[in-house]
Amino acid sequence: MKIYDTPGFPNPARIRVVLAEKGLDSQIEFVKVDLFAAEHKQSAFLAINPTGTVPVLELDDGTFISESVAITEYLDNLDGNPTLTGKTPKEKAVIHMMQKRADDQLIDAVGIYFHHATPGLGARLEAYKSPEWAHRKEWGDRHHEKFVRGMKYFDGVLKTHPYVAGDDFSMADITVYAALMHGSAAGIAIPDDCSALSAWQAKMSDRPSVKNRSGQVMELPA
Ligand SMILES: N[C@@H](CCC(=O)N[C@@H](CS)C(=O)NCC(=O)O)C(=O)O
């Protein structure tokens, strides 16, 4: 199998953590996609993922799977022993629900803020100097607020549960962790009063799959 990704970026980091959790690192070949050179917007890459984003998983039979949740579900179920996406109908449903909240309130929100209200990936890739820039910035700023509200929501969840979807670590934890990583790279810190979220983040940082992740910190153009 191959993973097309960009080390250090938040969604690729989700899959690198999944691979480490599942002990699959040695079965994967990584293919680096140069986001700053807009490689993901060229026809060769769009042919494997029309949305022009990383990560993408390529199976040995030539099937391409994009979307971090879909890739996670595939990898988690490969050995018939899912540990990240739930085993029982109830576990699956609760993890799915919390995953969806983490996507909507955190990782998508911070992505919109990053691309629309900050220089994002740089002038070459972001049309942030276009005439509608003022509106885009306002829209992006609203997602900054949404992200902060999301952090407060998950802080509340983590006050009463050890993990995002309850008693066990799941893909929802990985998504929240990656979103906080993106927030930090975009200059948004965890609010001071979110002590449960901060403590959970410290616990996640110590988890071997997160600690040994082969991606580095997101590097943005100066
Ligand atoms: N919904 C996708 C989001 C993927 C995504 O936005 N990836 C970012 C990197 S973290 C990307 O490729 N950004 C490039 C761009 O937006 O131009 C997923 O879950 O994998």
PDBQT file of the ligand as one rigid body, heavy atoms in Angstrom, charges set to zero:
ROOT
HETATM    1  N1  LIG A 301     -11.534  15.974   4.364  1.00  0.00    +0.000 N 
HETATM    2  C1  LIG A 301     -10.160  15.659   4.059  1.00  0.00    +0.000 C 
HETATM    3  C2  LIG A 301      -9.345  16.920   4.291  1.00  0.00    +0.000 C 
HETATM    4  C3  LIG A 301      -7.938  16.785   3.759  1.00  0.00    +0.000 C 
HETATM    5  C4  LIG A 301      -7.195  18.118   3.791  1.00  0.00    +0.000 C 
HETATM    6  O1  LIG A 301      -7.781  19.212   3.813  1.00  0.00    +0.000 OA
HETATM    7  N2  LIG A 301      -5.858  18.025   3.727  1.00  0.00    +0.000 N 
HETATM    8  C5  LIG A 301      -5.034  19.213   3.709  1.00  0.00    +0.000 C 
HETATM    9  C6  LIG A 301      -3.692  18.926   4.415  1.00  0.00    +0.000 C 
HETATM   10  S1  LIG A 301      -3.910  18.835   6.143  1.00  0.00    +0.000 SA
HETATM   11  C7  LIG A 301      -4.715  19.583   2.268  1.00  0.00    +0.000 C 
HETATM   12  O2  LIG A 301      -4.457  18.714   1.456  1.00  0.00    +0.000 OA
HETATM   13  N3  LIG A 301      -4.706  20.889   1.970  1.00  0.00    +0.000 N 
HETATM   14  C8  LIG A 301      -4.330  21.383   0.708  1.00  0.00    +0.000 C 
HETATM   15  C9  LIG A 301      -5.233  22.471   0.213  1.00  0.00    +0.000 C 
HETATM   16  O3  LIG A 301      -6.298  22.690   0.825  1.00  0.00    +0.000 OA
HETATM   17  O4  LIG A 301      -4.859  23.106  -0.791  1.00  0.00    +0.000 OA
HETATM   18  C10 LIG A 301      -9.683  14.502   4.927  1.00  0.00    +0.000 C 
HETATM   19  O5  LIG A 301     -10.383  14.156   5.883  1.00  0.00    +0.000 OA
HETATM   20  O6  LIG A 301      -8.653  13.877   4.623  1.00  0.00    +0.000 OA
ENDROOT
TORSDOF 0
